[in-house]
Amino acid sequence: MAIKSPQGNTEGSQQQQVRDLEVKDASLIFDDIWSTLVEEFGEENMRFPKEIFWLNGAPGSGKGTHTQFIMKFRDITAEPVVVSSLLDSPEAQKLIDAGMLVGDREVVEIVFRRLLNPKYKTGGIVDGFPRSLVQVECLKLFYLKLMDLRAKYLNTLHARHFPKPHFHIVVLFVDEKVSVDRQLERGRQMEAWNKEVEASGVGEKKEIRVTDLDPEAARNRYRLFKERTYDSLKSLREIFYYHFVNAHGAVEEVQERIIAEMRYQSSLELDQATYDRLSGIPISTSIIEHARQDLINRLDGYQQRQTDLFAKVVNNIETYFMPIIKRHAITGRAYINTEDTIFNDPNAIAMLLDIFSERGYNAAVDLRKEEIPHRIDPTTYEIVTKVKKVYRVSITFKGSDIRRGS
């Protein structure tokens, strides 16, 4: 049995006391800010975005780069709320250069004020918030307040202005070495840029963080993130949809991880009754993930168990379909009619579609039935018809890029 020392108990108790005080401070700060905003705008005008991505990350994790990607991925058009750009006062800049944080109250109020702008109505991204325990607690209180407003105005004319809020916590993470290396590399690039501007007189100089020039300052900035921001953010994973993304590697690799993290988020955004109604329909990605392997297994099965029919379908495609398709190589679209009786067998149609899919074409088959005169009934003298089956096959593919003269 492990026995904690009295000193350990004392330290743990002190840490809890500090945390309790910060939570209490957050409540006071939030209530004060909310009261100020309500008095200024009116409660009916406290209209915030339905969907907000709260983006955080270790220094050098590529928040700026990946912010643009997330905006495109989620169809967000309003520019991101970048906290570091909002806090441009000399006092704030001095703290930022030292790798420290600006006062919580100032940060919270300026972020909330910006999000009240109507251009963020459908969605927004906040880069660099929350960064401390107080800010984290204010975010929780903010969510609860939005839910209260939704409940209050649910059956009123203002209901559409108070949708159910969807908060997404996105944390980009890199280790200390990668973080420091990237910060210093950014500093070298900025210095080279500024020297070029100075020499050529073209362009504007860029401001360089002290942490991008000094390895120790860069390490301190990373440790501050780990000790204050990251530890505080972890408590949000139990409340909101939490995306923890490994930001090591190339930009494309990180973006693939972001997509994977957000892939199933729509299910979490739905109201429970709606989700229950839709839950029996599989998510498209769950089908797509195995579609290629399923296709290969089907084709191998045709060859092994239905060899003769498979060979006839392949021969039909090679001798009849492909010459027509090649004539439409420029447009990338062909419509082909066939009356071949081989396709009266549904298995042959399945084979046709799978073969085209495996070869990179998109194919669809439409069956049309036509009644045509066949003979005269000698007894009734009525015209006897027979049904002609016409299979119309639509095939699309990437057409040829031809440079046309002007």
C-alpha positions, 0 to 999 in steps of 0.5 A: 500500500502506498502511503502519502507523506504529510507534505504530499497531502499538504501540496495536494490540498494547496493545489486544490485550494488554488484550483477552487479559487480560480474556479470561483474567480472564473464565475465572478469574471464570467458573471461580470462580463455577461452582465456588461454585454446584456446591458449593452446589447440586450438579452434578445441580441445575445446571438452567438454562432451555432458552431464554434471551433476552439482551436489551441495548440503547442507553439509551432503546431501550425494553428494558422495553417490548419485554421484555414483548412478547418474553415474550408472543411466546415464551410466557415466563411468568416475570418478566424478570431485570432486572440493573439491579434486582438490583444495588440496593446503594448502591455499585452505584447510585452507579456506575449513576448515573454511567453506569458498570458494576458489577463483572463478577464480581458481575453474572455470579454474581447472574444465574446464581443467579437463572436457577437458580430453577425458574420459569425452567425453560422460558425466561427473558429477561435484561435488561441482560446481558452488558454488557462483554467479560468478561461476554461471555466468561463467557456463552460459557463458560456455554454451553459448560458447559451443552453439556458437562452435556447430553453428560454426562447425555444417556443418564441419568435426568437427561437431561431436566433438561439440554436443548440450550440456545438462546441468543438475543442481542437488541440494540435500537439507536438513535442518540445523538440519539434516545437522549439525547432519550428519556433526558431525556424520561423524566426530565421525565416522572418529575419531573412524576409525583413532583410530582403524588405530592407534591401529591396524596399519592397514589402513590409517588415514582419514582427518577430516574437522574442520566443522565435529567436531565443531557444530558452524563451521558446522552451519556456513558451512550450512549457507554459502551454503544457503546464497551464493550457494543455492541463486545463483543456483536458477537463473539456473532453468530458463535456464537448467534442474533443479533437486531439490531433498529432501535428507532427509530420507534413501538412497533408498528413496532419490534415488527414488526421484532422479529417479523421477526428471530425469524421463522425462529429455530425452524430454528436451534433444531432438532437437525441431524437433525430439521432435515434431516427437516423441511427439505422442508416450507416455513415457513408465513410463506414461503407467507403472504408471497405468498398475497395476490398469488397469490390476485389473480393467480388471480382475474384469470386466471379472468376472462381465461381462463375467463370464462363459468365464472367468471361462473356461479360469481359469479352462484351465490354472489350469488343462492344463497349470500349470502342464506343467509350474511346470515341467519347474520350474527350467528353468523358461521358458515354451512353450505350444501348445494348440488347444483348441477352447476356444481361437478362441475367442480373449477375451479368449486370452486377459484373458489368458495374463492378468491372467498370468500377475497378477500372476507374469508370462510374457506370449505371444501368437503366432497363427499358422495356418496349412492346413491339409487334410480333405476329397476328393471332390467327384465331382473334386476329389481334396483334401479339407483341413481345417485350424487347429489353434495352439496357441503357448503360451510362458511363462517366470518367475523367475526360481529356484536357484539350487546349483549344486555340483562341 
